[in-house]
């Protein structure tokens, strides 16, 4: 594993039911740039493209999307960590 991100290194099981998500996790664990992965996913989505072209961090982007959708960012992060066994 080339990535020194402790969140990614602590993922116990990245074998999700979604093959595309498995590919994303594996790419991140192998050192892929998260911003580049999101640019591929964003396609023609104007909101995602504007955020990706800004100076916001990945965490700030995720928090902004959560707030726009009426989701508490801290609860969403806790749920994701719990779902994927991240400590």
C-alpha positions in Angstrom: 0.0 0.0 0.0 1.5 3.3 -1.1 -0.9 5.5 0.7 -0.1 6.8 4.2 -3.7 7.9 4.9 -4.6 6.2 8.2 -8.3 6.2 7.3 -7.7 4.2 4.2 -5.2 1.9 5.9 -7.8 1.1 8.6 -10.5 -0.1 6.2 -11.1 -3.7 7.3 -13.2 -4.7 4.4 -13.5 -2.8 1.1 -15.5 -5.6 -0.6 -18.7 -3.7 -1.0 -21.8 -4.7 -3.0 -20.9 -2.0 -5.5 -18.0 -2.9 -7.8 -17.4 0.7 -8.8 -17.0 1.6 -5.1 -14.6 -1.3 -4.7 -12.5 0.2 -7.6 -12.5 3.6 -5.9 -11.3 2.2 -2.6 -8.6 0.1 -4.2 -7.4 3.1 -6.3 -7.2 5.3 -3.2 -5.4 2.6 -1.2 -2.9 2.4 -4.1 -2.2 6.1 -3.9 -4.6 7.6 -6.5 -5.4 11.3 -6.2 -9.0 11.6 -4.8 -9.6 14.8 -6.7 -8.8 13.1 -10.0 -11.1 10.3 -9.2 -13.9 12.7 -8.4 -13.3 14.6 -11.6 -14.0 11.4 -13.5 -17.1 10.7 -11.5 -18.4 14.3 -11.8 -18.7 14.2 -15.5 -21.0 17.1 -16.5 -22.3 17.8 -13.0 -21.9 21.6 -12.6 -21.9 21.6 -8.8 -19.2 18.9 -8.5 -17.1 20.5 -11.2 -17.3 24.0 -9.6 -16.2 22.5 -6.2 -13.4 20.5 -7.8 -12.1 23.6 -9.5 -12.1 25.6 -6.2 -9.6 25.6 -3.5 -11.8 23.7 -1.1 -10.4 20.5 0.6 -12.1 17.2 -0.1 -13.5 17.4 3.4 -14.9 20.9 2.8 -16.5 19.7 -0.4 -18.1 16.7 1.3 -19.4 18.9 4.1 -20.9 21.4 1.7 -22.7 18.7 -0.3 -24.1 17.3 3.0 -25.3 20.7 4.1 -26.9 21.3 0.7 -28.8 18.0 1.1 -29.8 18.7 4.7 -27.5 16.1 6.1 -25.3 16.6 9.2 -21.7 16.1 8.0 -20.5 14.7 11.3 -23.3 12.1 11.4 -22.7 11.1 7.8 -18.9 10.6 8.5 -19.6 8.6 11.6 -22.1 6.4 9.6 -19.5 5.8 6.8 -16.8 5.0 9.2 -19.0 2.5 11.0 -20.2 0.9 7.8 -16.7 0.3 6.4 -15.0 -0.5 9.7 -12.9 2.6 9.8 -11.6 3.5 13.3 
